[in-house]
Amino acid sequence: MLDSQAIKKDFIFFLKEKLGFTDNEIYINPNIVIKNKDKILIEKFLKQKEEGIPLDYILNSSKFYEYEFFVDSRVLIPRPETEIIVDYVNNHFPSSINVLDAGTGSGCIGISIALQNPSFKVYGSDYSEDAIDIAFTNKNHLDVKNFSPILADWLSCFKTKCFDLIVSNPPYIAEGDSHLEKLIHEPKIALVSKENGLLCIKKIVEQSNKILKNGGTLIIEHGYQQQNDVEVIFKRNKFSKIINLKDLQSLPRITIGTLEK
């Protein structure tokens, strides 16, 4: 069932952001004349909302950290909890390091880290050509000089021991999970992973073991019920000094480990 209040809120936001309406025009002037071209856009918006399409896809815009990113149905919509990764990196790492955002999608994590830390060299890998195309769009739109999108199967194309830091928000929802019913408009490839949601995480951790420098750091977002399993995967691949970060609902969401020297 559609939430009428949520649709109203989104509609007002749409009128302001897409059509340039002011609060005065929306709330005070009931006799405002709407142009035919705007009527077409409004009708399209209402149809899309009726179909349950997220506002970010309708506007082709999503805010993450301090920045506006282009998004469409080829990439995941950035989530607020993922900003915790950027915060942690900003507060815990020195200048002039090499960083990889594995499974970069829209590029929101890697680009935000790059913009916040101009001395970093940041790369974003993804095996989806569509995602890399969008990452390039955002790189150019935000004029990011120190971020490079790369088409690759996770970490497979990189040399050994070349990164100081790897971050990732990989697919971690299990096949058939009930949460997927609410996410039908987002790309399944960016959401779902085999082996109860852990296969992509396993691949990243195993490959990170080879391309991280000794003493390097791996940061991975995961489901709140996966913390123990992820810790086991980290330790099995010679990661120690395990740290867990909680999301905005105080649920375990991010695991951090250091590759043993």
C-alpha positions in Angstrom: 0.0 0.0 0.0 1.3 3.4 -0.9 1.9 6.0 1.8 -0.1 9.1 0.8 1.8 11.4 3.2 5.1 10.1 1.7 3.9 10.6 -1.8 2.8 14.2 -0.9 6.2 14.9 0.6 8.0 13.5 -2.5 5.6 15.5 -4.8 6.4 18.8 -3.1 10.1 18.0 -3.3 9.7 17.1 -7.0 7.9 20.4 -7.7 10.7 22.4 -6.0 13.7 20.4 -7.4 12.6 19.4 -10.8 10.1 22.2 -11.8 11.5 25.1 -9.7 8.3 25.9 -7.8 8.6 28.1 -4.7 6.9 27.5 -1.4 4.7 30.5 -2.1 3.6 29.0 -5.4 2.9 25.6 -3.8 1.2 26.6 -0.5 -0.3 30.1 -1.0 -1.2 30.6 -4.7 -4.0 28.0 -5.6 -4.5 29.6 -9.0 -1.0 29.2 -10.3 -0.9 28.4 -14.0 1.0 25.2 -14.8 2.7 25.0 -18.2 1.8 22.1 -20.5 5.3 20.7 -20.4 5.2 20.7 -16.6 1.8 19.0 -16.6 3.4 16.2 -18.6 6.3 15.8 -16.1 3.8 15.9 -13.2 1.7 13.1 -14.8 4.8 11.1 -15.4 5.9 11.6 -11.8 2.5 10.5 -10.4 2.6 7.4 -12.6 6.1 6.5 -11.4 5.2 7.0 -7.8 2.1 4.7 -8.3 4.5 2.1 -9.6 6.6 2.5 -6.5 9.7 3.9 -8.2 12.0 5.6 -5.6 12.2 9.4 -5.7 16.0 9.3 -6.3 15.5 7.4 -9.5 12.7 9.8 -10.7 14.9 12.8 -10.1 18.1 11.0 -11.2 19.7 12.4 -8.1 20.7 11.1 -4.7 22.5 13.0 -1.8 25.4 11.2 -0.1 27.7 12.8 2.4 27.9 16.4 1.2 27.4 15.7 -2.5 24.7 15.1 -5.1 25.2 12.0 -7.2 23.5 11.0 -10.5 21.7 7.7 -10.1 19.3 5.6 -12.1 18.0 2.0 -11.9 21.4 0.6 -13.0 22.9 1.3 -9.6 22.0 1.1 -6.0 20.6 4.2 -4.2 23.2 5.3 -1.6 22.1 4.7 2.0 22.8 7.1 4.9 24.4 4.3 7.0 27.1 3.9 4.3 28.4 7.4 5.1 29.8 5.9 8.3 32.6 4.4 6.2 33.5 7.8 4.8 33.5 9.3 8.3 35.8 6.6 9.6 38.3 7.0 6.8 38.3 10.8 7.2 39.2 10.4 10.9 41.6 7.5 10.9 43.9 7.7 7.9 46.9 9.9 7.0 47.5 11.6 3.7 48.8 10.1 0.5 47.4 6.6 0.6 46.1 4.3 -2.1 42.4 3.4 -1.7 40.1 1.0 -3.5 36.3 1.2 -3.4 35.4 -2.4 -4.4 32.0 -2.6 -6.1 31.8 1.2 -6.5 28.4 1.4 -8.1 27.6 5.1 -8.5 31.0 5.9 -7.0 29.5 7.5 -4.0 31.9 6.0 -1.4 35.1 6.4 -3.4 34.3 9.8 -4.7 33.3 11.1 -1.3 36.6 9.8 0.2 38.5 11.4 -2.7 36.8 14.8 -2.4 37.4 14.8 1.4 41.0 13.7 1.0 42.6 15.3 -2.1 46.0 13.7 -1.4 44.5 10.2 -1.6 44.6 8.2 -4.8 41.2 6.5 -5.0 40.1 3.8 -7.4 36.6 2.3 -7.9 36.1 -1.1 -9.3 32.9 -2.7 -10.5 32.1 -5.6 -12.9 29.0 -3.8 -14.2 29.7 -1.7 -17.2 26.5 0.3 -16.4 27.9 1.1 -12.9 31.2 2.2 -14.3 29.5 4.4 -16.8 27.6 6.1 -13.9 30.7 6.3 -11.8 32.4 8.2 -14.6 29.4 10.5 -14.9 29.7 11.4 -11.2 33.5 11.7 -11.4 33.1 14.3 -14.2 30.1 16.1 -12.7 31.8 16.6 -9.4 35.2 17.2 -11.1 37.1 14.6 -9.0 40.7 14.5 -10.0 41.9 11.7 -7.7 39.2 9.1 -8.4 39.5 6.5 -11.2 36.7 4.0 -12.1 37.9 0.6 -13.3 35.9 -2.2 -14.9 37.0 -5.3 -13.0 35.6 -8.4 -11.2 36.1 -7.1 -7.7 39.9 -6.9 -7.0 41.1 -9.3 -9.7 42.9 -6.9 -12.0 45.2 -5.3 -9.4 48.8 -5.9 -8.5 49.8 -7.5 -5.2 50.3 -5.3 -2.2 49.3 -2.0 -3.9 46.6 -0.6 -1.6 46.7 0.8 1.9 42.9 0.7 2.3 40.0 -1.2 0.7 36.4 -0.2 1.4 33.3 -1.9 0.1 29.5 -2.0 0.3 29.0 -5.3 -1.5 25.8 -7.2 -2.2 25.0 -9.0 1.1 21.3 -9.9 1.0 20.5 -13.6 0.8 18.5 -14.9 -2.1 14.8 -15.0 -1.3 15.1 -12.6 1.7 11.8 -10.8 2.4 13.6 -7.4 2.3 13.9 -7.8 -1.5 10.1 -7.3 -1.9 10.6 -3.6 -1.1 13.6 -3.2 -3.4 12.2 -4.4 -6.7 13.3 -1.3 -8.6 17.0 -1.5 -7.6 19.4 -3.7 -9.4 19.4 -7.2 -8.0 23.1 -7.6 -8.9 24.0 -4.9 -6.4 21.8 -6.4 -3.6 21.9 -10.2 -3.7 24.8 -12.6 -3.0 24.8 -16.4 -2.8 25.8 -18.4 0.3 23.3 -16.7 2.5 24.5 -13.3 1.4 28.2 -13.9 2.2 29.8 -15.0 -1.1 30.7 -11.5 -2.4 32.1 -10.7 1.1 34.2 -13.8 1.0 35.6 -13.0 -2.4 36.5 -9.4 -1.4 38.2 -10.5 1.8 40.2 -13.3 0.1 41.3 -11.0 -2.7 42.1 -8.2 -0.3 44.6 -10.5 1.4 46.6 -10.4 -1.8 46.4 -6.8 -2.9 46.5 -5.0 0.5 49.8 -3.9 1.8 50.9 -5.7 5.0 49.3 -3.7 7.8 46.6 -2.4 5.4 43.0 -1.9 6.3 39.8 -3.5 5.0 36.4 -2.0 5.7 33.2 -3.8 4.7 29.5 -3.0 5.1 27.2 -6.0 5.8 23.9 -7.1 7.1 23.3 -6.6 10.9 22.9 -10.3 11.4 26.1 -11.2 9.6 28.6 -9.7 12.0 29.8 -12.9 13.5 30.1 -14.6 10.1 32.1 -11.7 8.7 34.5 -11.7 11.6 35.2 -15.4 11.0 35.9 -14.7 7.3 38.2 -11.8 8.3 40.2 -13.9 10.8 40.4 -16.8 8.4 42.2 -14.6 5.9 44.8 -13.2 8.4 43.0 -10.0 9.4 43.3 -8.9 13.0 42.4 -5.9 15.2 38.8 -6.4 14.3 36.5 -3.4 14.9 32.7 -3.3 14.5 30.8 -0.1 13.8 27.0 0.3 14.3 24.6 2.1 12.0 22.1 4.8 12.8 19.8 2.2 14.5 22.7 0.9 16.7 22.9 -2.3 14.7 26.2 -3.9 13.7 26.8 -2.8 10.1 30.5 -2.4 9.3 33.5 -4.6 10.1 37.1 -3.3 9.9 40.2 -5.4 10.0 44.0 -5.0 9.6 46.0 -7.4 7.5 48.7 -9.0 9.6 52.3 -8.1 8.8 
